[in-house]
Amino acid sequence: QVQLVESGGNFVQPGGSLRLSCAASGFMFSIYAMRWYRQAPGQPREFVAAVSDYNKANYAEPVKGRFTISRDNVKNTVYLQMNNLKPGATANYYCWSLVSERERWGQGTLVTVSS
């Protein structure tokens, strides 16, 4: 059974940092690209960052230079390091992968950026 479980969301002040984790199970993690998305209240879900199976990363423009995606194929986990957080980053953050031609999502982890 494919599972993606996010963690690490929290309340943080503007300018602060958080590291999100997504633990994967039920599939051969190392051969799949992984992505992070986020959804702010009342907004559509948007792409944040992706990492390929060979560790190539790409980012949405609003987070370039501040967020870093990485993966650990031993721990079957993908991370999102978020630095210099802005209030606009407040959202539920979701882990995603396309496994066996089906989109897989985690349940999300809430990040709140506020003073």
FIDO-501996 format. One record per residue (C-alpha): residue number from 1; residue in three letters; x, y, z. Coordinates in steps of 0.5 Angstrom, whole numbers, padded with zeros to 4 digits. Layout:
BEGIN
   pos   code       u       v       w
   NUM    ALA       X       Y       Z
...
This chain:
BEGIN
   pos   code       u       v       w
     1    GLN    0000    0000    0000
     2    VAL    0003    0007   -0002
     3    GLN    0003    0012    0003
     4    LEU    0006    0019    0004
     5    VAL    0006    0022    0011
     6    GLU    0008    0029    0012
     7    SER    0011    0032    0018
     8    GLY    0014    0038    0021
     9    GLY    0009    0043    0020
    10    ASN    0009    0049    0025
    11    PHE    0008    0056    0027
    12    VAL    0013    0060    0026
    13    GLN    0015    0068    0025
    14    PRO    0017    0071    0019
    15    GLY    0024    0070    0017
    16    GLY    0024    0064    0021
    17    SER    0026    0057    0018
    18    LEU    0022    0050    0018
    19    ARG    0024    0043    0015
    20    LEU    0018    0039    0013
    21    SER    0019    0031    0012
    22    CYS    0015    0026    0008
    23    ALA    0016    0019    0009
    24    ALA    0014    0014    0004
    25    SER    0013    0007    0004
    26    GLY    0010    0002    0000
    27    PHE    0014    0003   -0007
    28    MET    0021    0003   -0009
    29    PHE    0022    0010   -0007
    30    SER    0029    0011   -0010
    31    ILE    0026    0011   -0017
    32    TYR    0021    0016   -0017
    33    ALA    0021    0023   -0017
    34    MET    0018    0027   -0011
    35    ARG    0014    0034   -0011
    36    TRP    0012    0039   -0005
    37    TYR    0005    0043   -0006
    38    ARG    0002    0047   -0002
    39    GLN   -0005    0050   -0001
    40    ALA   -0007    0056    0002
    41    PRO   -0014    0058    0005
    42    GLY   -0019    0059   -0001
    43    GLN   -0013    0058   -0006
    44    PRO   -0012    0053   -0011
    45    ARG   -0006    0048   -0009
    46    GLU    0000    0050   -0012
    47    PHE    0007    0047   -0014
    48    VAL    0013    0048   -0009
    49    ALA    0019    0044   -0011
    50    ALA    0021    0037   -0014
    51    VAL    0026    0033   -0014
    52    SER    0028    0027   -0019
    53    ASP    0030    0020   -0018
    54    TYR    0037    0023   -0020
    55    ASN    0037    0028   -0015
    56    LYS    0035    0034   -0020
    57    ALA    0031    0040   -0016
    58    ASN    0027    0045   -0019
    59    TYR    0023    0050   -0016
    60    ALA    0017    0055   -0016
    61    GLU    0019    0062   -0017
    62    PRO    0017    0065   -0011
    63    VAL    0021    0060   -0007
    64    LYS    0027    0060   -0011
    65    GLY    0033    0061   -0006
    66    ARG    0030    0060    0000
    67    PHE    0027    0053    0000
    68    THR    0031    0047   -0001
    69    ILE    0028    0040   -0003
    70    SER    0032    0034   -0002
    71    ARG    0031    0026   -0001
    72    ASP    0034    0021    0003
    73    ASN    0033    0014   -0001
    74    VAL    0036    0010    0005
    75    LYS    0030    0013    0009
    76    ASN    0025    0013    0004
    77    THR    0024    0021    0006
    78    VAL    0024    0027    0002
    79    TYR    0025    0034    0005
    80    LEU    0023    0041    0004
    81    GLN    0028    0046    0008
    82    MET    0024    0053    0008
    83    ASN    0028    0059    0010
    84    ASN    0026    0066    0011
    85    LEU    0019    0064    0011
    86    LYS    0014    0070    0009
    87    PRO    0007    0070    0011
    88    GLY    0005    0068    0004
    89    ALA    0008    0061    0006
    90    THR    0002    0060    0010
    91    ALA   -0001    0053    0008
    92    ASN   -0002    0046    0008
    93    TYR    0004    0043    0005
    94    TYR    0003    0036    0001
    95    CYS    0008    0031   -0001
    96    TRP    0006    0028   -0008
    97    SER    0009    0022   -0013
    98    LEU    0006    0019   -0019
    99    VAL    0007    0011   -0017
   100    SER    0004    0006   -0022
   101    GLU    0001    0012   -0026
   102    ARG   -0003    0014   -0020
   103    GLU   -0002    0021   -0017
   104    ARG   -0001    0020   -0009
   105    TRP   -0002    0025   -0004
   106    GLY    0000    0025    0003
   107    GLN   -0005    0028    0008
   108    GLY   -0001    0035    0009
   109    THR    0002    0039    0014
   110    LEU    0000    0046    0016
   111    VAL    0005    0051    0016
   112    THR    0003    0058    0019
   113    VAL    0008    0064    0018
   114    SER    0005    0070    0023
   115    SER    0008    0075    0028
